[in-house]
């Protein structure tokens, strides 16, 4: 059995056509983290430099110098060099100068003066994080040599972690995904967590560390420079197929499989030089959209064919190359045996998702309104036995839909894999449920209280003083509860798509925060928070780090927190729940009425810090002198 390049190219293009956007995404992420296809990112950097030249921002020499000096790695290395040589003062001066320059050149949107993101970006890009680390160590260790030694060890650990546990290990993930695209119609997003699911991330990383050590040692010889790279090139594919293999087993197997194919692999690499040049000439565009995914699909075909040839010659190798379902779909009989529970649900009458089809006979008054609220927003009056039965049907349907593609042979059958995949079993919380009005009220106040605890704790840690955060006097921050409930009801239709749910939560909460800030400024003549100076902010009303927290929090609320809280509230008798809801609502209304005339104010609540820059005040109030007297905190939320 043999194969030719035309055959590999034909199959690769066929696979690329079928899974185009997935392969583009896989390769683009690899280029972004520096795992492979790094020439794509270099082309984008060139594009940025050319753009600067066109705008006349600086000369070519200045651009090159700026790019070199602004390099994250360069800044960190320079800072470490200053610490090692004992020239800390000079290093700190350079680091502070870079931060000052970044702040001066930052736009309103790309703020670099305030916020967590800004601190992280400034610390890393300037090398200041090194001095922060050294200062922290020096406060507990008096020995300079010990501090330097720990710094070097920490730097080495960070380098190894990023290189092997992220960059190199992603090679295994990408190989696995591309191999599955050869055989199956769909590859679920969860496959990016493949090594975590089978609990072999550390083991795969160790294999790649050992492999890299071998390549480094062989590169010291003339033969190793030209040969051993191709001898070991199949290791990521082998681990992708069988992540339970030991390092020497995988490396030895790759070497044996590549016997007689190293020269051919070299020629294949040469044949892509033209495409690489075209990709660079188009500033990375062709590389991203065609060359990189085509190469990924091509080499997957190469591995599959080399594997088939080797198994013909060495049948006993099947004990290592044991994932036959990567290359051929299982029979219908095999699938029915393994996915019997799923087929049972598929063959039975499909449970209805819509509220009206199941509850129609149980609804009395206001039937159309109640059906609309349940189907659109997931809101019902009270929990009932019928609702619990309905959720059990939803749970079955979610389980079936998650495994249906595998059961019918459209996706890789994870149940037939030689290692068990540990997945997050979200259907146990039945996140597609409908929430009763009493539950929504209690969830609202629970989130308000959690938000208050978060704000108070954060201020306590940072300022070492207890402050009752919020405009209201009670232990609640309504913006947290409002945001959580809006995510829960307005995005009900998106709950079966977690990724879409995340981005929708970001947009929804960003919209709410932005226009709440605008409304409060117009109605009260003041702004309760201001993100000017934060990295990626919009008019100081919303910022990237806040929106990221909203997105993650929204996902946590929808899939974990709200269902668990609802399960707990359902166990309480309806009369007790009603009384608690009524008491909380009355207390909340009283607090709002009282706080309207006597808002909660004071240091850390509604006053500026003493070091608040005057230009921020001027920008915030646009020169209105009466607004300066309010001195409302930038970060305080309504």
Beta strands, then each sheet from edge to edge (+ up, - down):
strand 1: 379-380
strand 2: 435-436
strand 3: 537-538
strand 4: 542-543
sheet 1: 1+ 2+
sheet 2: 3+ 4-
end
